[in-house]
Amino acid sequence: MSGGVDSSVAGHILLAQGYELVGVTLNLHSTATAKNAAEDAARVARQLGIEHHVLDESQAFDALVQQPFVREYHAGRTPSPCILCNRHIKFERLLRFADMLDCEFLATGHYAVTKHEAGGLGSPPALYRASDHTKDQSYFLFMLTPDMLARTLMPLGAMSKSEIRAIAKEIGLHVAEKPDSLDICFVPENNYIGFLRERVGELRGGEFVDTDGRVVGQHEGIEHFTVGQRRGLPGGGVVPRYVLGIDPETARVTVGPRDMLACTEFFINGLNWLDGEPRPVRGTLKVRNTSSPTGGTVTPLGDGRARVSLERVQHSITPGQAAVLYRGERLIGGGWIE
């Protein structure tokens, strides 16, 4: 229970379906937002009439989510911390706590759909996109394992946000109109540069260079940039410049025209497969959460690596982001862009 409208309504729906519930809120960091969220969750739990726990996983969250976030930026990559949080904290840790409470399943307010193909709950699962594609969160769940999915309930996957808010309002939940959280939860006001400076001090400046290696400007740290970025770059040419590459060793950021970002093939590592044994599969891919799906094929190469071949050009294949494969609405697998 995050203290938001989604997990609150998920609890109400499951109670109506006859489940016995225990509410759990994760304490992950010490921001004021986190404290308010825990208070909201406790109030909803009282209204629903269910037991409520606050589970302190702040040390694990720092080690498994925040520290990798810092390391990735220093390596010139663009991290996606929500994916790591879902795998290692929200599911791994909560399922462990569920075992301690003798709970059979873990339910969340995620916008995605779990289906148990044969034999009902607990049988081999599949993960699908939410009915409302504008709210779909399956991309952030690609690292879950079949064992995790077999014990997971996601009662909101077939619903729209307006339906969920209407239910919350109808039953009188005080979080019915609570705004969605759009930023990284541990980065106040989405100021990730400020967060990085708090962790490591001042960032190392460096040079902008063009594709011929000529210095065209100075910057205040590679952490300010991501491949495909246009904002904040030096001008000086008729053709707009984009970030083409980031070198953490020299602190150089290479800039150039957008057409040099064109890509139809790249590699991923840390491959996680949710549909039997890894094998070449043609489907649709998302190369970041906000990108439109595009046709392509993922070919596993062994040792957790795979080659991704796209059917049409993409321009912002960004190291550190995830490439996630779907066949129809079903999530097949994914990995981290090299």
Secondary structure, 3 states (H helix, E strand, C coil): CCCCHHHHHHHHHHHHCCCCCEEEEEECCCCHHHHHHHHHHHHHHHHHCCEEEEEECHHHHHHHHHHHHHHHHHCCCCCCHHHHHHHHHHHHHHHHHHHHCCCCCEECCCCEEEEECCCCCCCCEEEEECCCCCCCCHHHHCCCCHHHHHCEECCCCCCCHHHHHHHHHHCCCCCCCCCCCCCCCCCHHHCHHHHHHHHHCCCCCEEEECCCCCEEEEECCHHHCCCCCCCCCCCCCCCCCEEEEEECCCCEEEEECHHHHCEEEEEEEEEEECCCCCCCEEEEEECCCCCCCEEEEEEEEECCEEEEEEEEEECCCCCCCEEEEEECCEEEEEEEEC
